[in-house]
Amino acid sequence: MRWRDEIMMRWNKTAAGFALPVFLIVSGMSLAASGAGEYPEVRATVKPEKATVGVPLEYVIAISGKDLGGVDMVLPGEKEYYPETALKEGKDAGNAGKVPLYIIHSARKKTGGGKNNSSLALILELSFYRPGKHPLPDLEIYDRDRVRIGYRVPEIVIDAVNENGEFQDIEPPLDLSGNYYRLLLLSGALTAAVAGAWFVIARVKKMRESTEAPAPETPPIDIFMKEIHSLKRRGLIEEGKAGEFALELSRIFRAFLSAHFRTDAMEMTSLDMLAFLQRCLPGPVFKNTESDLHRVLEMWDLAKFAGFAPEPAALSSNLEQALLAGRIIAREGLRVRD
């Protein structure tokens, strides 16, 4: 009897040891089969994977599966996003509320796929304005039961621009090919024209003030030029206050656009202003001034950073380019076309 009991005990142990792995394998195969093809796959990519401050990026979150009915990808707002951690902890107090972490310029959805597979993508165009290694925005994706779908959020390395505070030429200097006298004559004629215009405006204004009729509204270009000359007299360039100078010049230019076109340009980004002026200026005029406008606006964007310290000559050139752009807009600017 003892040998029979011992044989039965060994058989039971062997059967139990064999049955457990078989049960686990079969259960795993059943779970895999039941879940395959039902839960969507999400992939997030960013191009380029490494950039500098202000460089446009394309951030794509793509989701695919057999049935994406009821899946919702929430579009983020097209605005500036500030680093909440720095604001809460008191870090970088001088710039935390002024320099955004990133700006979302546009956000759109795209659908695709065939009979057996569907796809849905969320495409963002954004720019980072703080150097370092940052995660991309964690966007909200929900399934048909309003359960949030998680995914691996990519990271990007942003390099600083002008770390040493040195001004870099965006384009090589223009070769005048010996036409210095022509340039001097042109500058003198332009100065004389501006002085004559100011004299005529002052004379007409004085004559109108002597009458009982109310004075007409001052043209926006006159206000713009007056504020530009007032900014010159403040001597911010000579005092080395490059950031304050650039921010004030940006404010004057935006106020001029707002008054001239009867719109609100104070909250526009540089890309918004370029797109707006492209609609308001004749095609050839905008094409000839686009590069100058881009250089002017780019310097104002860099003024948000503490390390912004270009040479006085570069700031003076930026002011003259902004003044010339204002005159062109006042002369050629049209009403916004539909």
C-alpha positions in Angstrom: 0.0 0.0 0.0 2.9 2.3 0.8 4.4 2.0 -2.7 1.0 2.6 -4.3 0.4 5.8 -2.3 3.9 7.1 -3.2 3.3 6.5 -6.9 0.0 8.4 -6.8 1.5 11.3 -5.0 4.3 11.6 -7.6 1.8 11.5 -10.4 -0.4 14.2 -8.9 2.6 16.5 -8.5 3.7 15.9 -12.1 0.2 16.6 -13.5 -0.2 19.8 -11.5 3.2 21.1 -12.6 2.3 20.4 -16.3 -1.2 21.8 -16.1 -0.2 25.3 -14.7 2.0 26.4 -17.5 -0.5 25.0 -20.1 -3.2 27.1 -18.4 -1.1 30.2 -18.4 -0.2 29.9 -22.1 -3.8 29.2 -23.1 -5.1 32.2 -21.0 -2.4 34.5 -22.5 -3.3 33.5 -26.0 -7.0 34.1 -25.3 -6.4 37.5 -23.9 -4.1 38.5 -26.8 -6.6 37.2 -29.3 -9.5 39.1 -27.6 -7.6 42.4 -27.4 -5.9 42.3 -30.8 -7.1 44.9 -33.2 -9.5 46.5 -30.7 -7.2 49.0 -28.9 -5.8 51.7 -31.1 -2.1 52.3 -31.6 -0.7 55.8 -31.0 2.6 57.1 -32.2 4.0 60.6 -31.6 6.9 62.2 -33.6 8.5 65.6 -33.9 10.6 67.0 -36.7 13.3 68.1 -36.4 14.3 66.3 -33.2 16.8 69.0 -32.3 16.5 72.7 -33.0 17.3 76.2 -31.7 15.1 78.8 -30.1 12.3 80.0 -32.3 12.7 77.3 -35.0 9.3 76.0 -36.3 8.6 72.4 -35.4 6.1 69.8 -36.7 4.6 67.6 -34.0 2.4 64.7 -35.2 0.3 62.4 -33.0 -1.0 59.5 -35.2 -3.5 56.9 -34.1 -4.5 53.9 -36.1 -6.9 50.9 -35.6 -9.7 48.9 -37.2 -12.4 51.1 -35.7 -11.7 54.6 -34.5 -15.4 55.6 -34.2 -15.8 57.7 -31.1 -12.1 58.4 -30.7 -11.6 62.1 -29.8 -8.3 64.1 -30.2 -8.6 67.5 -28.4 -7.2 70.4 -30.4 -5.0 72.6 -28.2 -5.3 76.4 -28.3 -3.1 78.4 -30.6 -1.4 80.6 -28.1 1.7 81.1 -25.9 2.3 78.5 -23.1 4.4 79.5 -20.1 6.5 77.2 -17.8 4.2 76.6 -14.8 6.9 75.0 -12.7 9.2 78.0 -12.9 6.3 80.3 -12.0 5.2 78.2 -9.0 8.7 77.6 -7.6 9.9 81.2 -8.2 12.7 80.2 -10.6 13.8 82.5 -13.3 11.5 85.2 -11.8 12.7 87.9 -14.3 11.6 86.0 -17.4 9.1 83.3 -16.2 6.1 85.5 -16.9 7.5 87.1 -20.1 9.2 84.4 -22.1 6.9 81.5 -23.1 8.1 77.9 -23.0 6.5 77.3 -26.5 4.0 78.9 -28.8 1.5 76.8 -30.8 1.0 78.5 -34.1 -1.5 76.1 -35.6 -3.3 72.8 -34.9 -5.3 70.6 -37.3 -6.7 67.1 -37.7 -6.2 64.7 -40.6 -8.1 61.5 -41.2 -7.2 58.6 -43.5 -7.1 54.8 -43.9 -8.9 52.1 -45.9 -11.6 49.5 -45.4 -9.7 47.4 -42.9 -7.8 50.1 -41.1 -8.5 53.7 -40.1 -6.1 56.5 -39.1 -6.4 59.9 -37.4 -3.7 62.4 -36.9 -3.2 65.6 -35.0 -0.7 67.9 -36.6 0.8 70.9 -34.6 3.1 73.6 -35.7 4.9 75.1 -32.7 8.2 76.8 -31.6 10.1 76.6 -28.3 11.6 79.7 -26.8 13.6 78.3 -23.8 16.8 76.3 -24.3 17.1 72.9 -22.7 15.5 69.4 -23.0 11.7 69.6 -23.0 8.8 67.2 -23.5 6.4 68.0 -26.2 2.8 68.9 -25.2 0.9 65.9 -23.7 -2.3 66.1 -25.8 -5.7 64.6 -24.7 -7.0 61.6 -26.6 -10.1 59.7 -25.5 -11.8 56.5 -26.7 -15.5 56.0 -27.2 -16.0 55.5 -23.5 -14.2 58.8 -22.7 -11.3 57.0 -21.2 -8.0 58.8 -21.9 -5.6 57.0 -24.2 -2.0 57.3 -23.1 1.1 57.5 -25.4 4.8 58.0 -25.2 5.4 61.8 -25.3 8.7 62.6 -27.2 11.3 65.1 -26.0 13.2 67.7 -27.9 16.6 69.5 -27.3 16.5 73.2 -27.8 19.8 75.0 -28.2 20.2 78.7 -27.2 20.6 81.4 -29.8 23.3 84.0 -29.2 24.5 82.6 -25.8 27.4 85.1 -25.6 25.2 88.1 -26.5 27.0 88.6 -29.8 25.0 90.0 -32.7 25.0 87.7 -35.8 24.3 89.0 -39.3 21.3 87.2 -40.8 22.5 88.0 -44.3 25.9 89.2 -45.6 26.2 93.0 -45.9 24.9 94.6 -49.1 27.6 95.4 -51.6 27.0 99.0 -52.8 29.4 98.6 -55.7 30.7 102.1 -55.2 27.3 103.8 -55.3 28.0 105.7 -52.0 27.2 109.2 -53.4 23.9 108.0 -54.8 23.1 106.5 -51.4 24.0 109.8 -49.7 21.9 111.8 -52.1 19.0 109.4 -51.6 19.3 109.7 -47.8 19.5 113.5 -48.0 16.5 113.7 -50.3 14.6 111.4 -48.0 15.5 113.5 -44.9 14.5 116.7 -46.7 11.2 115.1 -47.7 10.5 114.1 -44.1 11.5 117.5 -42.8 9.3 119.2 -45.5 6.4 116.9 -44.7 6.7 117.7 -41.0 6.9 121.4 -41.8 3.7 121.3 -43.9 1.9 119.2 -41.4 2.9 121.5 -38.5 1.8 124.6 -40.6 -1.5 123.1 -41.6 -2.2 121.9 -38.0 -1.5 125.4 -36.7 -3.8 127.0 -39.2 -6.6 124.5 -38.4 -6.2 125.1 -34.7 -6.8 128.8 -35.2 -10.3 128.0 -36.6 -13.3 126.9 -34.6 -13.7 123.7 -36.5 -12.5 120.5 -34.6 -9.1 119.2 -35.8 -9.2 116.1 -37.9 -7.9 112.8 -36.6 -4.1 112.5 -36.8 -3.0 109.9 -39.4 -1.5 106.8 -37.8 1.7 107.2 -39.8 2.2 110.7 -38.2 1.8 109.2 -34.7 4.1 106.4 -35.6 6.9 108.7 -36.8 6.5 111.0 -33.8 6.9 108.1 -31.4 9.9 106.8 -33.4 11.7 110.2 -33.0 10.7 110.3 -29.4 12.2 106.8 -28.9 15.4 108.0 -30.5 15.7 111.0 -28.1 15.4 108.7 -25.0 18.9 107.4 -25.7 18.2 103.7 -24.8 20.7 102.5 -27.4 23.5 104.7 -26.0 22.7 103.5 -22.5 23.0 99.8 -23.6 19.3 99.0 -22.8 18.9 96.9 -25.9 16.0 94.8 -24.6 13.9 97.8 -23.4 14.6 99.5 -26.7 13.5 96.6 -28.9 10.3 96.0 -26.8 9.3 99.6 -27.0 9.9 99.7 -30.8 7.8 96.6 -31.2 5.0 98.2 -29.2 5.1 101.4 -31.4 5.0 99.3 -34.6 2.1 97.1 -33.4 0.1 100.2 -32.4 0.7 101.7 -35.8 -0.7 98.5 -37.5 -3.7 98.5 -35.2 -4.6 102.1 -36.0 -3.8 102.0 -39.7 -5.8 98.9 -40.4 -8.3 99.2 -37.6 -7.4 95.8 -36.1 -5.7 94.5 -33.0 -2.1 93.8 -33.7 -0.9 94.0 -30.1 -1.3 90.2 -29.5 -0.1 89.1 -32.9 3.0 86.9 -33.1 5.7 87.6 -35.7 4.3 85.0 -38.0 0.8 86.4 -37.6 2.0 89.9 -38.5 3.8 88.6 -41.6 0.7 86.7 -42.8 -1.5 89.8 -42.1 0.7 92.2 -44.0 0.8 89.7 -46.9 -2.9 90.1 -47.2 -2.8 93.9 -46.8 0.0 94.8 -49.2 0.1 94.3 -53.0 2.0 91.1 -54.0 5.1 92.8 -55.5 5.4 95.3 -52.6 5.2 92.5 -50.0 7.7 90.4 -51.9 10.3 93.2 -52.0 9.9 94.0 -48.2 9.3 90.5 -46.8 13.0 89.8 -45.9 13.4 93.2 -44.2 10.2 92.7 -42.2 11.4 89.3 -41.2 14.7 90.7 -39.9 13.0 93.5 -38.0 10.5 91.1 -36.3 13.1 88.5 -35.5 15.2 91.0 -33.5 12.1 91.9 -31.5 11.5 88.3 -30.7 15.1 87.9 -29.5 14.6 90.9 -27.2 12.5 88.6 -24.9 15.7 86.9 -23.7 18.0 88.2 -21.0 21.1 87.5 -23.2 19.9 89.8 -26.0 22.7 92.3 -26.5 23.4 93.4 -30.1 25.6 96.2 -31.1 24.2 99.8 -31.1 24.7 99.9 -34.9 22.4 96.9 -35.3 19.7 98.5 -33.1 19.9 101.8 -35.1 19.6 99.8 -38.3 16.6 97.9 -37.0 14.9 101.3 -36.1 15.5 102.7 -39.6 14.2 99.5 -41.2 11.0 99.7 -39.0 10.6 103.3 -40.0 10.9 102.5 -43.7 8.5 99.6 -43.3 5.9 101.9 -41.7 6.1 104.4 -44.6 5.7 101.6 -47.1 2.7 100.2 -45.2 1.1 103.7 -45.0 1.6 104.3 -48.7 0.8 100.9 -50.2 -1.4 99.3 -47.5 -4.8 98.2 -48.7 -7.9 97.0 -46.9 -7.8 93.4 -45.9 -8.9 91.3 -48.8 -11.4 88.4 -48.3 
